[in-house]
Amino acid sequence: MNKTDELKKLEKRATLIRLSSILFLGLLLAGGALEIPTVILAIVIIGGAAALVGFVGIPTQKRLFELRKEIAEEG
């Protein structure tokens, strides 16, 4: 896989991570509207969002930055 294809793949992954963060917020609001105990729901959703960002989002952003830098240096 060349660097341009990898860059597109990583940009798509970063976009999906941002969209999933919005989804987590929507779930929290929907849970509040349905009167699900917010404390329990919030712990689960915030924990999931933190895991997503920590294990997927940060490494993706690091690699995306490095790849953009490599492509810029090449030409």
mmCIF file of the N, C-alpha and C atoms, coordinates in Angstrom:
data_MODEL
# 
_entry.id   MODEL 
# 
loop_
_atom_site.group_PDB 
_atom_site.id 
_atom_site.type_symbol 
_atom_site.label_atom_id 
_atom_site.label_alt_id 
_atom_site.label_comp_id 
_atom_site.label_asym_id 
_atom_site.label_entity_id 
_atom_site.label_seq_id 
_atom_site.pdbx_PDB_ins_code 
_atom_site.Cartn_x 
_atom_site.Cartn_y 
_atom_site.Cartn_z 
_atom_site.occupancy 
_atom_site.B_iso_or_equiv 
_atom_site.pdbx_formal_charge 
_atom_site.auth_seq_id 
_atom_site.auth_comp_id 
_atom_site.auth_asym_id 
_atom_site.auth_atom_id 
_atom_site.pdbx_PDB_model_num 
ATOM 1   N N  . MET A 1 1  ? 0.855   -1.170 0.000  1.00 0.00 ? 1  MET A N  1 
ATOM 2   C CA . MET A 1 1  ? 0.000   0.000  0.000  1.00 0.00 ? 1  MET A CA 1 
ATOM 3   C C  . MET A 1 1  ? 0.905   1.239  0.000  1.00 0.00 ? 1  MET A C  1 
ATOM 4   N N  . ASN A 1 2  ? 0.636   2.141  -0.915 1.00 0.00 ? 2  ASN A N  1 
ATOM 5   C CA . ASN A 1 2  ? 1.472   3.346  -0.952 1.00 0.00 ? 2  ASN A CA 1 
ATOM 6   C C  . ASN A 1 2  ? 0.981   4.368  0.081  1.00 0.00 ? 2  ASN A C  1 
ATOM 7   N N  . LYS A 1 3  ? 1.759   5.407  0.241  1.00 0.00 ? 3  LYS A N  1 
ATOM 8   C CA . LYS A 1 3  ? 1.484   6.378  1.306  1.00 0.00 ? 3  LYS A CA 1 
ATOM 9   C C  . LYS A 1 3  ? 0.195   7.153  1.075  1.00 0.00 ? 3  LYS A C  1 
ATOM 10  N N  . THR A 1 4  ? -0.138  7.430  -0.179 1.00 0.00 ? 4  THR A N  1 
ATOM 11  C CA . THR A 1 4  ? -1.365  8.173  -0.468 1.00 0.00 ? 4  THR A CA 1 
ATOM 12  C C  . THR A 1 4  ? -2.597  7.367  -0.073 1.00 0.00 ? 4  THR A C  1 
ATOM 13  N N  . ASP A 1 5  ? -2.579  6.070  -0.391 1.00 0.00 ? 5  ASP A N  1 
ATOM 14  C CA . ASP A 1 5  ? -3.703  5.213  -0.009 1.00 0.00 ? 5  ASP A CA 1 
ATOM 15  C C  . ASP A 1 5  ? -3.813  5.086  1.507  1.00 0.00 ? 5  ASP A C  1 
ATOM 16  N N  . GLU A 1 6  ? -2.666  4.953  2.161  1.00 0.00 ? 6  GLU A N  1 
ATOM 17  C CA . GLU A 1 6  ? -2.674  4.857  3.617  1.00 0.00 ? 6  GLU A CA 1 
ATOM 18  C C  . GLU A 1 6  ? -3.188  6.149  4.248  1.00 0.00 ? 6  GLU A C  1 
ATOM 19  N N  . LEU A 1 7  ? -2.816  7.284  3.654  1.00 0.00 ? 7  LEU A N  1 
ATOM 20  C CA . LEU A 1 7  ? -3.289  8.578  4.150  1.00 0.00 ? 7  LEU A CA 1 
ATOM 21  C C  . LEU A 1 7  ? -4.807  8.674  4.043  1.00 0.00 ? 7  LEU A C  1 
ATOM 22  N N  . LYS A 1 8  ? -5.365  8.266  2.915  1.00 0.00 ? 8  LYS A N  1 
ATOM 23  C CA . LYS A 1 8  ? -6.824  8.295  2.737  1.00 0.00 ? 8  LYS A CA 1 
ATOM 24  C C  . LYS A 1 8  ? -7.509  7.388  3.749  1.00 0.00 ? 8  LYS A C  1 
ATOM 25  N N  . LYS A 1 9  ? -6.924  6.201  3.964  1.00 0.00 ? 9  LYS A N  1 
ATOM 26  C CA . LYS A 1 9  ? -7.496  5.256  4.917  1.00 0.00 ? 9  LYS A CA 1 
ATOM 27  C C  . LYS A 1 9  ? -7.494  5.840  6.333  1.00 0.00 ? 9  LYS A C  1 
ATOM 28  N N  . LEU A 1 10 ? -6.380  6.462  6.718  1.00 0.00 ? 10 LEU A N  1 
ATOM 29  C CA . LEU A 1 10 ? -6.291  7.046  8.054  1.00 0.00 ? 10 LEU A CA 1 
ATOM 30  C C  . LEU A 1 10 ? -7.219  8.243  8.214  1.00 0.00 ? 10 LEU A C  1 
ATOM 31  N N  . GLU A 1 11 ? -7.370  9.052  7.164  1.00 0.00 ? 11 GLU A N  1 
ATOM 32  C CA . GLU A 1 11 ? -8.299  10.185 7.235  1.00 0.00 ? 11 GLU A CA 1 
ATOM 33  C C  . GLU A 1 11 ? -9.728  9.693  7.402  1.00 0.00 ? 11 GLU A C  1 
ATOM 34  N N  . LYS A 1 12 ? -10.068 8.604  6.721  1.00 0.00 ? 12 LYS A N  1 
ATOM 35  C CA . LYS A 1 12 ? -11.411 8.035  6.859  1.00 0.00 ? 12 LYS A CA 1 
ATOM 36  C C  . LYS A 1 12 ? -11.619 7.516  8.285  1.00 0.00 ? 12 LYS A C  1 
ATOM 37  N N  . ARG A 1 13 ? -10.608 6.849  8.830  1.00 0.00 ? 13 ARG A N  1 
ATOM 38  C CA . ARG A 1 13 ? -10.709 6.335  10.197 1.00 0.00 ? 13 ARG A CA 1 
ATOM 39  C C  . ARG A 1 13 ? -10.872 7.477  11.195 1.00 0.00 ? 13 ARG A C  1 
ATOM 40  N N  . ALA A 1 14 ? -10.126 8.559  11.001 1.00 0.00 ? 14 ALA A N  1 
ATOM 41  C CA . ALA A 1 14 ? -10.227 9.717  11.899 1.00 0.00 ? 14 ALA A CA 1 
ATOM 42  C C  . ALA A 1 14 ? -11.624 10.329 11.831 1.00 0.00 ? 14 ALA A C  1 
ATOM 43  N N  . THR A 1 15 ? -12.186 10.399 10.628 1.00 0.00 ? 15 THR A N  1 
ATOM 44  C CA . THR A 1 15 ? -13.542 10.923 10.465 1.00 0.00 ? 15 THR A CA 1 
ATOM 45  C C  . THR A 1 15 ? -14.556 10.039 11.177 1.00 0.00 ? 15 THR A C  1 
ATOM 46  N N  . LEU A 1 16 ? -14.404 8.725  11.052 1.00 0.00 ? 16 LEU A N  1 
ATOM 47  C CA . LEU A 1 16 ? -15.326 7.804  11.718 1.00 0.00 ? 16 LEU A CA 1 
ATOM 48  C C  . LEU A 1 16 ? -15.219 7.910  13.240 1.00 0.00 ? 16 LEU A C  1 
ATOM 49  N N  . ILE A 1 17 ? -14.028 8.158  13.740 1.00 0.00 ? 17 ILE A N  1 
ATOM 50  C CA . ILE A 1 17 ? -13.861 8.333  15.189 1.00 0.00 ? 17 ILE A CA 1 
ATOM 51  C C  . ILE A 1 17 ? -14.594 9.589  15.650 1.00 0.00 ? 17 ILE A C  1 
ATOM 52  N N  . ARG A 1 18 ? -14.498 10.660 14.868 1.00 0.00 ? 18 ARG A N  1 
ATOM 53  C CA . ARG A 1 18 ? -15.219 11.898 15.223 1.00 0.00 ? 18 ARG A CA 1 
ATOM 54  C C  . ARG A 1 18 ? -16.730 11.659 15.205 1.00 0.00 ? 18 ARG A C  1 
ATOM 55  N N  . LEU A 1 19 ? -17.202 10.941 14.185 1.00 0.00 ? 19 LEU A N  1 
ATOM 56  C CA . LEU A 1 19 ? -18.638 10.655 14.098 1.00 0.00 ? 19 LEU A CA 1 
ATOM 57  C C  . LEU A 1 19 ? -19.098 9.774  15.256 1.00 0.00 ? 19 LEU A C  1 
ATOM 58  N N  . SER A 1 20 ? -18.270 8.826  15.658 1.00 0.00 ? 20 SER A N  1 
ATOM 59  C CA . SER A 1 20 ? -18.658 7.975  16.778 1.00 0.00 ? 20 SER A CA 1 
ATOM 60  C C  . SER A 1 20 ? -18.720 8.772  18.078 1.00 0.00 ? 20 SER A C  1 
ATOM 61  N N  . SER A 1 21 ? -17.885 9.787  18.208 1.00 0.00 ? 21 SER A N  1 
ATOM 62  C CA . SER A 1 21 ? -17.961 10.651 19.391 1.00 0.00 ? 21 SER A CA 1 
ATOM 63  C C  . SER A 1 21 ? -19.299 11.378 19.434 1.00 0.00 ? 21 SER A C  1 
ATOM 64  N N  . ILE A 1 22 ? -19.760 11.828 18.284 1.00 0.00 ? 22 ILE A N  1 
ATOM 65  C CA . ILE A 1 22 ? -21.075 12.469 18.201 1.00 0.00 ? 22 ILE A CA 1 
ATOM 66  C C  . ILE A 1 22 ? -22.166 11.461 18.535 1.00 0.00 ? 22 ILE A C  1 
ATOM 67  N N  . LEU A 1 23 ? -21.993 10.219 18.089 1.00 0.00 ? 23 LEU A N  1 
ATOM 68  C CA . LEU A 1 23 ? -22.958 9.165  18.393 1.00 0.00 ? 23 LEU A CA 1 
ATOM 69  C C  . LEU A 1 23 ? -23.031 8.914  19.899 1.00 0.00 ? 23 LEU A C  1 
ATOM 70  N N  . PHE A 1 24 ? -21.882 8.884  20.570 1.00 0.00 ? 24 PHE A N  1 
ATOM 71  C CA . PHE A 1 24 ? -21.881 8.703  22.022 1.00 0.00 ? 24 PHE A CA 1 
ATOM 72  C C  . PHE A 1 24 ? -22.660 9.821  22.710 1.00 0.00 ? 24 PHE A C  1 
ATOM 73  N N  . LEU A 1 25 ? -22.482 11.041 22.266 1.00 0.00 ? 25 LEU A N  1 
ATOM 74  C CA . LEU A 1 25 ? -23.216 12.167 22.838 1.00 0.00 ? 25 LEU A CA 1 
ATOM 75  C C  . LEU A 1 25 ? -24.713 12.007 22.578 1.00 0.00 ? 25 LEU A C  1 
ATOM 76  N N  . GLY A 1 26 ? -25.073 11.592 21.371 1.00 0.00 ? 26 GLY A N  1 
ATOM 77  C CA . GLY A 1 26 ? -26.478 11.356 21.039 1.00 0.00 ? 26 GLY A CA 1 
ATOM 78  C C  . GLY A 1 26 ? -27.088 10.272 21.914 1.00 0.00 ? 26 GLY A C  1 
ATOM 79  N N  . LEU A 1 27 ? -26.330 9.211  22.181 1.00 0.00 ? 27 LEU A N  1 
ATOM 80  C CA . LEU A 1 27 ? -26.823 8.148  23.059 1.00 0.00 ? 27 LEU A CA 1 
ATOM 81  C C  . LEU A 1 27 ? -27.060 8.658  24.474 1.00 0.00 ? 27 LEU A C  1 
ATOM 82  N N  . LEU A 1 28 ? -26.171 9.507  24.932 1.00 0.00 ? 28 LEU A N  1 
ATOM 83  C CA . LEU A 1 28 ? -26.333 10.076 26.268 1.00 0.00 ? 28 LEU A CA 1 
ATOM 84  C C  . LEU A 1 28 ? -27.591 10.933 26.341 1.00 0.00 ? 28 LEU A C  1 
ATOM 85  N N  . LEU A 1 29 ? -27.822 11.747 25.323 1.00 0.00 ? 29 LEU A N  1 
ATOM 86  C CA . LEU A 1 29 ? -29.028 12.580 25.289 1.00 0.00 ? 29 LEU A CA 1 
ATOM 87  C C  . LEU A 1 29 ? -30.287 11.734 25.154 1.00 0.00 ? 29 LEU A C  1 
ATOM 88  N N  . ALA A 1 30 ? -30.237 10.685 24.322 1.00 0.00 ? 30 ALA A N  1 
ATOM 89  C CA . ALA A 1 30 ? -31.396 9.803  24.164 1.00 0.00 ? 30 ALA A CA 1 
ATOM 90  C C  . ALA A 1 30 ? -31.699 9.082  25.472 1.00 0.00 ? 30 ALA A C  1 
ATOM 91  N N  . GLY A 1 31 ? -30.662 8.651  26.160 1.00 0.00 ? 31 GLY A N  1 
ATOM 92  C CA . GLY A 1 31 ? -30.859 8.001  27.457 1.00 0.00 ? 31 GLY A CA 1 
ATOM 93  C C  . GLY A 1 31 ? -31.508 8.934  28.458 1.00 0.00 ? 31 GLY A C  1 
ATOM 94  N N  . GLY A 1 32 ? -31.121 10.207 28.416 1.00 0.00 ? 32 GLY A N  1 
ATOM 95  C CA . GLY A 1 32 ? -31.744 11.193 29.300 1.00 0.00 ? 32 GLY A CA 1 
ATOM 96  C C  . GLY A 1 32 ? -33.201 11.410 28.957 1.00 0.00 ? 32 GLY A C  1 
ATOM 97  N N  . ALA A 1 33 ? -33.517 11.416 27.661 1.00 0.00 ? 33 ALA A N  1 
ATOM 98  C CA . ALA A 1 33 ? -34.902 11.611 27.229 1.00 0.00 ? 33 ALA A CA 1 
ATOM 99  C C  . ALA A 1 33 ? -35.769 10.416 27.604 1.00 0.00 ? 33 ALA A C  1 
ATOM 100 N N  . LEU A 1 34 ? -35.185 9.223  27.603 1.00 0.00 ? 34 LEU A N  1 
ATOM 101 C CA . LEU A 1 34 ? -35.936 8.014  27.949 1.00 0.00 ? 34 LEU A CA 1 
ATOM 102 C C  . LEU A 1 34 ? -35.926 7.727  29.448 1.00 0.00 ? 34 LEU A C  1 
ATOM 103 N N  . GLU A 1 35 ? -35.319 8.631  30.203 1.00 0.00 ? 35 GLU A N  1 
ATOM 104 C CA . GLU A 1 35 ? -35.246 8.545  31.655 1.00 0.00 ? 35 GLU A CA 1 
ATOM 105 C C  . GLU A 1 35 ? -34.516 7.296  32.148 1.00 0.00 ? 35 GLU A C  1 
ATOM 106 N N  . ILE A 1 36 ? -33.516 6.868  31.391 1.00 0.00 ? 36 ILE A N  1 
ATOM 107 C CA . ILE A 1 36 ? -32.629 5.803  31.853 1.00 0.00 ? 36 ILE A CA 1 
ATOM 108 C C  . ILE A 1 36 ? -31.705 6.451  32.877 1.00 0.00 ? 36 ILE A C  1 
ATOM 109 N N  . PRO A 1 37 ? -31.395 5.764  33.951 1.00 0.00 ? 37 PRO A N  1 
ATOM 110 C CA . PRO A 1 37 ? -30.511 6.378  34.954 1.00 0.00 ? 37 PRO A CA 1 
ATOM 111 C C  . PRO A 1 37 ? -29.237 6.926  34.303 1.00 0.00 ? 37 PRO A C  1 
ATOM 112 N N  . THR A 1 38 ? -29.118 8.221  34.309 1.00 0.00 ? 38 THR A N  1 
ATOM 113 C CA . THR A 1 38 ? -28.051 8.906  33.589 1.00 0.00 ? 38 THR A CA 1 
ATOM 114 C C  . THR A 1 38 ? -26.672 8.544  34.125 1.00 0.00 ? 38 THR A C  1 
ATOM 115 N N  . VAL A 1 39 ? -26.570 8.303  35.411 1.00 0.00 ? 39 VAL A N  1 
ATOM 116 C CA . VAL A 1 39 ? -25.265 7.988  36.000 1.00 0.00 ? 39 VAL A CA 1 
ATOM 117 C C  . VAL A 1 39 ? -24.712 6.699  35.400 1.00 0.00 ? 39 VAL A C  1 
ATOM 118 N N  . ILE A 1 40 ? -25.536 5.683  35.335 1.00 0.00 ? 40 ILE A N  1 
ATOM 119 C CA . ILE A 1 40 ? -25.095 4.399  34.784 1.00 0.00 ? 40 ILE A CA 1 
ATOM 120 C C  . ILE A 1 40 ? -24.784 4.538  33.303 1.00 0.00 ? 40 ILE A C  1 
ATOM 121 N N  . LEU A 1 41 ? -25.679 5.161  32.578 1.00 0.00 ? 41 LEU A N  1 
ATOM 122 C CA . LEU A 1 41 ? -25.498 5.336  31.139 1.00 0.00 ? 41 LEU A CA 1 
ATOM 123 C C  . LEU A 1 41 ? -24.269 6.188  30.840 1.00 0.00 ? 41 LEU A C  1 
ATOM 124 N N  . ALA A 1 42 ? -24.085 7.236  31.607 1.00 0.00 ? 42 ALA A N  1 
ATOM 125 C CA . ALA A 1 42 ? -22.939 8.124  31.380 1.00 0.00 ? 42 ALA A CA 1 
ATOM 126 C C  . ALA A 1 42 ? -21.620 7.400  31.621 1.00 0.00 ? 42 ALA A C  1 
ATOM 127 N N  . ILE A 1 43 ? -21.547 6.589  32.646 1.00 0.00 ? 43 ILE A N  1 
ATOM 128 C CA . ILE A 1 43 ? -20.312 5.852  32.933 1.00 0.00 ? 43 ILE A CA 1 
ATOM 129 C C  . ILE A 1 43 ? -19.965 4.925  31.778 1.00 0.00 ? 43 ILE A C  1 
ATOM 130 N N  . VAL A 1 44 ? -20.952 4.217  31.272 1.00 0.00 ? 44 VAL A N  1 
ATOM 131 C CA . VAL A 1 44 ? -20.717 3.285  30.164 1.00 0.00 ? 44 VAL A CA 1 
ATOM 132 C C  . VAL A 1 44 ? -20.303 4.036  28.904 1.00 0.00 ? 44 VAL A C  1 
ATOM 133 N N  . ILE A 1 45 ? -21.017 5.092  28.569 1.00 0.00 ? 45 ILE A N  1 
ATOM 134 C CA . ILE A 1 45 ? -20.739 5.835  27.336 1.00 0.00 ? 45 ILE A CA 1 
ATOM 135 C C  . ILE A 1 45 ? -19.407 6.574  27.422 1.00 0.00 ? 45 ILE A C  1 
ATOM 136 N N  . ILE A 1 46 ? -19.149 7.226  28.528 1.00 0.00 ? 46 ILE A N  1 
ATOM 137 C CA . ILE A 1 46 ? -17.887 7.956  28.672 1.00 0.00 ? 46 ILE A CA 1 
ATOM 138 C C  . ILE A 1 46 ? -16.708 6.982  28.692 1.00 0.00 ? 46 ILE A C  1 
ATOM 139 N N  . GLY A 1 47 ? -16.880 5.852  29.332 1.00 0.00 ? 47 GLY A N  1 
ATOM 140 C CA . GLY A 1 47 ? -15.819 4.833  29.319 1.00 0.00 ? 47 GLY A CA 1 
ATOM 141 C C  . GLY A 1 47 ? -15.546 4.321  27.917 1.00 0.00 ? 47 GLY A C  1 
ATOM 142 N N  . GLY A 1 48 ? -16.613 4.079  27.158 1.00 0.00 ? 48 GLY A N  1 
ATOM 143 C CA . GLY A 1 48 ? -16.444 3.635  25.767 1.00 0.00 ? 48 GLY A CA 1 
ATOM 144 C C  . GLY A 1 48 ? -15.777 4.687  24.909 1.00 0.00 ? 48 GLY A C  1 
ATOM 145 N N  . ALA A 1 49 ? -16.176 5.927  25.085 1.00 0.00 ? 49 ALA A N  1 
ATOM 146 C CA . ALA A 1 49 ? -15.579 7.016  24.304 1.00 0.00 ? 49 ALA A CA 1 
ATOM 147 C C  . ALA A 1 49 ? -14.106 7.195  24.661 1.00 0.00 ? 49 ALA A C  1 
ATOM 148 N N  . ALA A 1 50 ? -13.785 7.099  25.934 1.00 0.00 ? 50 ALA A N  1 
ATOM 149 C CA . ALA A 1 50 ? -12.389 7.240  26.352 1.00 0.00 ? 50 ALA A CA 1 
ATOM 150 C C  . ALA A 1 50 ? -11.532 6.106  25.797 1.00 0.00 ? 50 ALA A C  1 
ATOM 151 N N  . ALA A 1 51 ? -12.071 4.901  25.810 1.00 0.00 ? 51 ALA A N  1 
ATOM 152 C CA . ALA A 1 51 ? -11.334 3.769  25.250 1.00 0.00 ? 51 ALA A CA 1 
ATOM 153 C C  . ALA A 1 51 ? -11.131 3.941  23.751 1.00 0.00 ? 51 ALA A C  1 
ATOM 154 N N  . LEU A 1 52 ? -12.156 4.406  23.056 1.00 0.00 ? 52 LEU A N  1 
ATOM 155 C CA . LEU A 1 52 ? -12.049 4.619  21.615 1.00 0.00 ? 52 LEU A CA 1 
ATOM 156 C C  . LEU A 1 52 ? -10.977 5.649  21.299 1.00 0.00 ? 52 LEU A C  1 
ATOM 157 N N  . VAL A 1 53 ? -10.987 6.744  22.010 1.00 0.00 ? 53 VAL A N  1 
ATOM 158 C CA . VAL A 1 53 ? -9.990  7.793  21.769 1.00 0.00 ? 53 VAL A CA 1 
ATOM 159 C C  . VAL A 1 53 ? -8.595  7.313  22.168 1.00 0.00 ? 53 VAL A C  1 
ATOM 160 N N  . GLY A 1 54 ? -8.487  6.671  23.306 1.00 0.00 ? 54 GLY A N  1 
ATOM 161 C CA . GLY A 1 54 ? -7.186  6.250  23.806 1.00 0.00 ? 54 GLY A CA 1 
ATOM 162 C C  . GLY A 1 54 ? -6.524  5.160  22.993 1.00 0.00 ? 54 GLY A C  1 
ATOM 163 N N  . PHE A 1 55 ? -7.297  4.165  22.595 1.00 0.00 ? 55 PHE A N  1 
ATOM 164 C CA . PHE A 1 55 ? -6.709  3.016  21.913 1.00 0.00 ? 55 PHE A CA 1 
ATOM 165 C C  . PHE A 1 55 ? -6.732  3.118  20.397 1.00 0.00 ? 55 PHE A C  1 
ATOM 166 N N  . VAL A 1 56 ? -7.605  3.943  19.842 1.00 0.00 ? 56 VAL A N  1 
ATOM 167 C CA . VAL A 1 56 ? -7.702  4.052  18.385 1.00 0.00 ? 56 VAL A CA 1 
ATOM 168 C C  . VAL A 1 56 ? -7.420  5.469  17.909 1.00 0.00 ? 56 VAL A C  1 
ATOM 169 N N  . GLY A 1 57 ? -8.039  6.447  18.516 1.00 0.00 ? 57 GLY A N  1 
ATOM 170 C CA . GLY A 1 57 ? -7.959  7.826  18.033 1.00 0.00 ? 57 GLY A CA 1 
ATOM 171 C C  . GLY A 1 57 ? -6.578  8.442  18.104 1.00 0.00 ? 57 GLY A C  1 
ATOM 172 N N  . ILE A 1 58 ? -5.933  8.343  19.244 1.00 0.00 ? 58 ILE A N  1 
ATOM 173 C CA . ILE A 1 58 ? -4.616  8.969  19.402 1.00 0.00 ? 58 ILE A CA 1 
ATOM 174 C C  . ILE A 1 58 ? -3.570  8.319  18.500 1.00 0.00 ? 58 ILE A C  1 
ATOM 175 N N  . PRO A 1 59 ? -3.477  6.977  18.450 1.00 0.00 ? 59 PRO A N  1 
ATOM 176 C CA . PRO A 1 59 ? -2.507  6.382  17.519 1.00 0.00 ? 59 PRO A CA 1 
ATOM 177 C C  . PRO A 1 59 ? -2.799  6.716  16.054 1.00 0.00 ? 59 PRO A C  1 
ATOM 178 N N  . THR A 1 60 ? -4.069  6.804  15.702 1.00 0.00 ? 60 THR A N  1 
ATOM 179 C CA . THR A 1 60 ? -4.431  7.159  14.327 1.00 0.00 ? 60 THR A CA 1 
ATOM 180 C C  . THR A 1 60 ? -3.988  8.576  14.013 1.00 0.00 ? 60 THR A C  1 
ATOM 181 N N  . GLN A 1 61 ? -4.237  9.501  14.920 1.00 0.00 ? 61 GLN A N  1 
ATOM 182 C CA . GLN A 1 61 ? -3.836  10.888 14.688 1.00 0.00 ? 61 GLN A CA 1 
ATOM 183 C C  . GLN A 1 61 ? -2.316  11.022 14.604 1.00 0.00 ? 61 GLN A C  1 
ATOM 184 N N  . LYS A 1 62 ? -1.590  10.273 15.439 1.00 0.00 ? 62 LYS A N  1 
ATOM 185 C CA . LYS A 1 62 ? -0.125  10.312 15.389 1.00 0.00 ? 62 LYS A CA 1 
ATOM 186 C C  . LYS A 1 62 ? 0.381   9.829  14.034 1.00 0.00 ? 62 LYS A C  1 
ATOM 187 N N  . ARG A 1 63 ? -0.133  8.694  13.581 1.00 0.00 ? 63 ARG A N  1 
ATOM 188 C CA . ARG A 1 63 ? 0.308   8.130  12.301 1.00 0.00 ? 63 ARG A CA 1 
ATOM 189 C C  . ARG A 1 63 ? -0.097  9.046  11.153 1.00 0.00 ? 63 ARG A C  1 
ATOM 190 N N  . LEU A 1 64 ? -1.268  9.638  11.231 1.00 0.00 ? 64 LEU A N  1 
ATOM 191 C CA . LEU A 1 64 ? -1.734  10.559 10.197 1.00 0.00 ? 64 LEU A CA 1 
ATOM 192 C C  . LEU A 1 64 ? -0.803  11.764 10.106 1.00 0.00 ? 64 LEU A C  1 
ATOM 193 N N  . PHE A 1 65 ? -0.402  12.308 11.237 1.00 0.00 ? 65 PHE A N  1 
ATOM 194 C CA . PHE A 1 65 ? 0.521   13.439 11.255 1.00 0.00 ? 65 PHE A CA 1 
ATOM 195 C C  . PHE A 1 65 ? 1.871   13.048 10.661 1.00 0.00 ? 65 PHE A C  1 
ATOM 196 N N  . GLU A 1 66 ? 2.398   11.882 11.071 1.00 0.00 ? 66 GLU A N  1 
ATOM 197 C CA . GLU A 1 66 ? 3.689   11.417 10.555 1.00 0.00 ? 66 GLU A CA 1 
ATOM 198 C C  . GLU A 1 66 ? 3.638   11.197 9.054  1.00 0.00 ? 66 GLU A C  1 
ATOM 199 N N  . LEU A 1 67 ? 2.560   10.601 8.580  1.00 0.00 ? 67 LEU A N  1 
ATOM 200 C CA . LEU A 1 67 ? 2.428   10.309 7.154  1.00 0.00 ? 67 LEU A CA 1 
ATOM 201 C C  . LEU A 1 67 ? 2.320   11.588 6.339  1.00 0.00 ? 67 LEU A C  1 
ATOM 202 N N  . ARG A 1 68 ? 1.566   12.555 6.829  1.00 0.00 ? 68 ARG A N  1 
ATOM 203 C CA . ARG A 1 68 ? 1.477   13.843 6.128  1.00 0.00 ? 68 ARG A CA 1 
ATOM 204 C C  . ARG A 1 68 ? 2.847   14.522 6.063  1.00 0.00 ? 68 ARG A C  1 
ATOM 205 N N  . LYS A 1 69 ? 3.595   14.426 7.144  1.00 0.00 ? 69 LYS A N  1 
ATOM 206 C CA . LYS A 1 69 ? 4.933   15.012 7.188  1.00 0.00 ? 69 LYS A CA 1 
ATOM 207 C C  . LYS A 1 69 ? 5.858   14.320 6.182  1.00 0.00 ? 69 LYS A C  1 
ATOM 208 N N  . GLU A 1 70 ? 5.799   12.989 6.109  1.00 0.00 ? 70 GLU A N  1 
ATOM 209 C CA . GLU A 1 70 ? 6.622   12.235 5.158  1.00 0.00 ? 70 GLU A CA 1 
ATOM 210 C C  . GLU A 1 70 ? 6.283   12.605 3.719  1.00 0.00 ? 70 GLU A C  1 
ATOM 211 N N  . ILE A 1 71 ? 4.995   12.707 3.423  1.00 0.00 ? 71 ILE A N  1 
ATOM 212 C CA . ILE A 1 71 ? 4.569   13.046 2.065  1.00 0.00 ? 71 ILE A CA 1 
ATOM 213 C C  . ILE A 1 71 ? 5.016   14.455 1.711  1.00 0.00 ? 71 ILE A C  1 
ATOM 214 N N  . ALA A 1 72 ? 4.918   15.378 2.661  1.00 0.00 ? 72 ALA A N  1 
ATOM 215 C CA . ALA A 1 72 ? 5.344   16.760 2.407  1.00 0.00 ? 72 ALA A CA 1 
ATOM 216 C C  . ALA A 1 72 ? 6.852   16.836 2.161  1.00 0.00 ? 72 ALA A C  1 
ATOM 217 N N  . GLU A 1 73 ? 7.620   16.041 2.876  1.00 0.00 ? 73 GLU A N  1 
ATOM 218 C CA . GLU A 1 73 ? 9.073   16.045 2.702  1.00 0.00 ? 73 GLU A CA 1 
ATOM 219 C C  . GLU A 1 73 ? 9.493   15.444 1.363  1.00 0.00 ? 73 GLU A C  1 
ATOM 220 N N  . GLU A 1 74 ? 8.722   14.457 0.885  1.00 0.00 ? 74 GLU A N  1 
ATOM 221 C CA . GLU A 1 74 ? 9.056   13.802 -0.380 1.00 0.00 ? 74 GLU A CA 1 
ATOM 222 C C  . GLU A 1 74 ? 8.788   14.695 -1.578 1.00 0.00 ? 74 GLU A C  1 
ATOM 223 N N  . GLY A 1 75 ? 7.818   15.529 -1.485 1.00 0.00 ? 75 GLY A N  1 
ATOM 224 C CA . GLY A 1 75 ? 7.595   16.380 -2.646 1.00 0.00 ? 75 GLY A CA 1 
ATOM 225 C C  . GLY A 1 75 ? 6.273   16.949 -2.666 1.00 0.00 ? 75 GLY A C  1 
# 
